[in-house]
Amino acid sequence: MAKQRFVSLDLQSSQECEGVFGKTRLTEPGPRPEIYSIIGAGKSITGAFFGEGATVVGLKSDSDLIELDPRKSQIEISGGVTIAQAQNYLIPKGYMLTGVPSYPGVSIGGCIAGNVHGQNHFREGCFSESLIQFVLAHPDRGLVSVGRENYPELFFLTVGGFGLTGLIVSATLRVEPIINQQLDVFFDRFSSIQEGYDKLASKRNSARYFHSWVDLTSTSSKEGKGFFYRADFASKSEGSFQAVSCSANKKNHLRYKMPVFSKLTVSAINKIYYQKNKKFPKTTQSLVDFLFPSAGRLWYFSMFGKKGIIEHQVLIPDEFVTKYLKRLMDVLRTKRPFISLCHIKYFSGKQKFLNFNGSGLCLAMHFNAGSTELETLELIDKLNCEFNCITNILKDSRVPRWAIKEQYTEYDQFVSGLQKFDPRRCFRNTLSQRLIDVG
């Protein structure tokens, strides 16, 4: 079997692996590889779809199941189907998936394995909130139908389990009816991340969706000026069905990775972007455009040169937000890292195993992968542990094992649960090899 090179979106990891083959080879008799990595659409920021010594296995997205049961408001769907394909099937029928990420080119199986979230976690929760059951393929166990009641531990080991329990062949999901394909969108600005959090918390019940933007490029102020949009289904129905756009190009990066984005260029872009958006206090947007602002924008990851970027996403408990932000701003003013993008969300959920879930302020920052930024992130790791925060493991390629063990109180239960279900540990990837399969 020929090897090919797999590269993470953030350019922080790469590996030559054998693959790709499908579920039949995974469960049929005969010689098998010792280690597998699961690939969905291959769009993981941190490279959770390949690993050292692994054979990559996945499903094709263009020849698989999508079947709606409108009486139950459920859909049965292949794990290889992308969010774009699913929504383009559902929306014309008056339904949609909820808790979906801003980039629609990821697979259903990947959304389950990452337990991703969308534009209003407070209302929709993570992707698993709509998950009823799934079929898991494992070389030693065959095909297993898994639900919350018949296999509760395996269910939660797989949901947000980074593809370490097996290949998600198919899933049954709840869908919601669409009131309108257009949204009324309202602009609301803030002068600091603290003010943005306060406004999001106070207005969390006032809209169906929220989308925020924060400017942390300024060297003179690191308070975090920004804005957020509140969106609800429009009172009047206008326009026809708009398909979710997602490139079929399998390449995640541009051929030439020039460092186009710098502190200077991004600072200038941000100033223009802020001024442009504040001119429109109320607009109308399509549902698709608002839900998927990252569609067609994978080129962004090639704009920082060969070093790439590091995304750090942290969930700060409500009771520590004010103290945390004060300390964080002190760190940013002292180190002055290059942060190209920042956004905030209000979370309300319950944490389980290594899921990025809970209640509080979700803060995401994109750092240039330079020495100053790495030093800054080391300080932030300590800050996160001090204030009982959790780091999104699927976003940050360099977060150390000690920090994850300290932040996630059920780390040991997750590892022992994996070992109990799969003593051979058939499924591994760059993420598990860095954070779990060591020592």
KOLTIDO-437358 format. One line per field, with one value per residue (C-alpha): residue number from 1; x, z, y. Coordinates in steps of 0.5 Angstrom, whole numbers, plus 500, padded with zeros to 3 digits. Layout:
<sites>
k = NUM,...
x = X,...
z = Z,...
y = Y,...
</sites>
This chain:
<sites>
k = 1,2,3,4,5,6,7,8,9,10,11,12,13,14,15,16,17,18,19,20,21,22,23,24,25,26,27,28,29,30,31,32,33,34,35,36,37,38,39,40,41,42,43,44,45,46,47,48,49,50,51,52,53,54,55,56,57,58,59,60,61,62,63,64,65,66,67,68,69,70,71,72,73,74,75,76,77,78,79,80,81,82,83,84,85,86,87,88,89,90,91,92,93,94,95,96,97,98,99,100,101,102,103,104,105,106,107,108,109,110,111,112,113,114,115,116,117,118,119,120,121,122,123,124,125,126,127,128,129,130,131,132,133,134,135,136,137,138,139,140,141,142,143,144,145,146,147,148,149,150,151,152,153,154,155,156,157,158,159,160,161,162,163,164,165,166,167,168,169,170,171,172,173,174,175,176,177,178,179,180,181,182,183,184,185,186,187,188,189,190,191,192,193,194,195,196,197,198,199,200,201,202,203,204,205,206,207,208,209,210,211,212,213,214,215,216,217,218,219,220,221,222,223,224,225,226,227,228,229,230,231,232,233,234,235,236,237,238,239,240,241,242,243,244,245,246,247,248,249,250,251,252,253,254,255,256,257,258,259,260,261,262,263,264,265,266,267,268,269,270,271,272,273,274,275,276,277,278,279,280,281,282,283,284,285,286,287,288,289,290,291,292,293,294,295,296,297,298,299,300,301,302,303,304,305,306,307,308,309,310,311,312,313,314,315,316,317,318,319,320,321,322,323,324,325,326,327,328,329,330,331,332,333,334,335,336,337,338,339,340,341,342,343,344,345,346,347,348,349,350,351,352,353,354,355,356,357,358,359,360,361,362,363,364,365,366,367,368,369,370,371,372,373,374,375,376,377,378,379,380,381,382,383,384,385,386,387,388,389,390,391,392,393,394,395,396,397,398,399,400,401,402,403,404,405,406,407,408,409,410,411,412,413,414,415,416,417,418,419,420,421,422,423,424,425,426,427,428,429,430,431,432,433,434,435,436,437,438,439
x = 500,503,505,502,504,499,499,495,492,496,502,505,505,506,507,508,502,500,492,487,482,475,471,470,478,478,473,474,479,486,492,491,496,497,495,490,488,481,481,474,475,482,481,483,487,492,492,488,487,494,500,507,506,499,495,490,483,476,470,468,463,460,457,454,447,443,436,431,425,421,416,421,425,431,436,441,447,454,460,464,458,460,456,456,453,448,445,445,440,436,435,431,427,426,431,438,443,445,451,455,462,464,467,462,467,468,465,459,464,469,464,462,469,471,464,464,460,457,455,451,453,448,442,445,450,456,454,453,446,443,446,442,446,452,455,462,467,473,478,477,469,466,461,457,451,452,447,447,443,446,453,454,461,463,458,462,469,467,464,469,474,478,477,481,475,474,471,464,461,454,450,442,442,436,434,431,426,428,423,426,433,434,436,436,442,444,451,453,460,464,471,474,473,470,465,464,463,458,454,454,452,446,444,444,437,436,438,438,446,452,458,464,470,476,482,488,493,494,501,498,492,491,484,480,476,471,463,458,452,446,442,434,430,427,420,419,422,426,430,431,435,442,447,453,459,465,471,472,479,483,489,488,494,496,503,507,506,508,508,503,500,504,503,503,498,493,493,491,486,483,482,478,474,472,470,466,462,460,457,451,447,442,443,440,444,443,442,448,453,452,453,459,463,470,467,472,477,482,487,488,492,498,498,503,509,511,511,504,499,497,490,489,482,480,474,474,469,464,466,474,473,474,481,483,482,486,492,491,492,498,501,499,502,508,510,506,505,502,495,492,484,480,473,469,463,458,458,453,454,457,464,465,472,476,470,471,465,462,460,463,467,470,476,480,486,490,498,503,508,514,518,515,508,510,513,506,502,507,505,497,498,499,494,489,491,491,483,480,480,480,484,481,485,483,485,492,498,503,499,503,500,502,497,491,492,491,485,481,479,477,483,485,478,478,485,483,476,480,484,479,475,481,487,491,490,489,487,492,494,499,494,494,501,503,498,496,500,506,510
z = 500,498,503,503,507,511,514,519,518,522,519,526,524,519,517,512,513,509,507,505,505,508,513,509,510,517,519,514,516,514,516,519,521,528,529,525,525,523,517,516,511,513,515,523,525,529,525,529,523,522,527,527,524,523,517,515,514,513,509,502,502,495,496,502,506,508,510,513,517,518,523,528,526,525,520,519,515,514,518,511,509,510,514,507,504,510,510,502,503,509,508,502,506,511,516,519,523,530,533,527,526,522,517,513,510,516,516,521,524,525,528,533,535,536,539,536,537,533,533,540,545,550,546,542,546,542,536,541,544,537,537,538,536,532,529,530,526,530,528,534,535,528,528,534,535,540,544,551,554,551,551,556,557,550,547,551,550,542,543,543,543,537,533,538,539,532,525,526,520,521,526,527,529,531,526,527,523,519,520,515,510,512,518,521,524,529,530,537,539,545,548,551,552,559,556,550,555,560,554,551,558,559,552,551,551,546,539,536,533,535,532,535,533,537,535,539,534,537,540,544,547,549,552,546,542,538,536,535,531,534,529,529,523,519,520,512,507,502,497,494,497,498,498,503,499,500,495,493,493,498,498,505,503,498,494,496,503,504,510,507,514,519,525,520,515,520,524,518,515,522,522,516,518,524,521,515,520,524,519,518,525,522,516,513,512,509,514,510,510,518,520,516,516,514,508,502,507,508,504,511,514,508,509,515,512,513,520,520,526,533,535,542,545,552,556,562,568,569,576,574,568,570,574,568,563,567,568,561,558,563,559,552,554,556,551,545,541,534,534,528,530,536,538,544,545,551,553,558,558,562,561,560,559,555,551,550,554,560,562,562,556,550,548,541,539,533,534,529,531,533,539,542,541,544,550,551,550,556,560,558,560,567,567,565,570,576,574,573,565,560,553,547,545,538,537,540,537,542,549,553,557,564,562,560,566,570,567,565,572,568,564,568,567,559,559,563,559,552,555,557,551,546,550,544,543,535,534,535,532,533,538,542,541,544,550,552,549,553,559
y = 500,507,512,519,525,528,535,539,545,549,546,544,537,532,525,520,514,508,509,510,505,504,500,493,493,495,489,483,477,477,481,488,494,494,502,506,513,515,521,524,530,531,538,537,544,539,533,528,524,521,519,516,508,509,506,512,509,513,513,516,522,522,515,514,514,520,519,523,521,527,524,523,529,525,523,517,519,516,518,520,525,533,538,542,535,534,541,542,535,538,545,545,540,545,542,543,540,544,545,545,548,555,551,546,541,537,530,528,523,528,532,527,525,532,534,540,547,552,559,559,554,557,554,548,545,541,537,531,534,532,525,519,513,511,505,504,499,496,491,486,488,488,493,496,500,505,509,513,507,500,503,509,509,507,513,518,515,516,523,528,522,524,518,513,508,506,509,512,509,512,516,518,525,530,535,542,545,552,558,562,562,569,572,579,581,586,589,590,593,593,596,590,582,583,588,583,577,581,583,576,573,578,577,570,569,574,571,565,566,570,571,575,578,581,585,584,586,593,594,600,596,589,590,587,592,588,587,581,580,577,574,571,568,574,576,576,570,573,569,562,556,558,552,551,552,548,546,539,540,535,540,544,549,553,551,557,559,566,570,575,576,580,584,590,588,584,591,595,589,589,597,597,591,594,601,597,593,598,602,597,596,592,587,581,575,568,563,559,565,566,559,558,564,560,556,557,560,555,559,563,557,558,566,566,562,555,556,556,558,556,556,557,556,556,555,560,559,564,566,567,571,578,575,571,577,582,577,575,582,583,577,580,587,584,579,583,577,577,575,575,573,572,571,570,565,564,557,553,545,540,537,530,526,530,534,541,543,547,554,560,564,561,565,563,566,565,566,566,560,564,564,570,567,560,563,567,560,557,563,562,554,556,561,556,551,556,559,552,553,547,548,545,539,539,546,547,543,544,544,540,533,536,542,537,532,538,541,535,532,525,525,518,515,517,513,507,507,507,501,497,497,496,493,493,501,500,507,512,519,525,528,521,520,527,527,520,514,516,514
</sites>
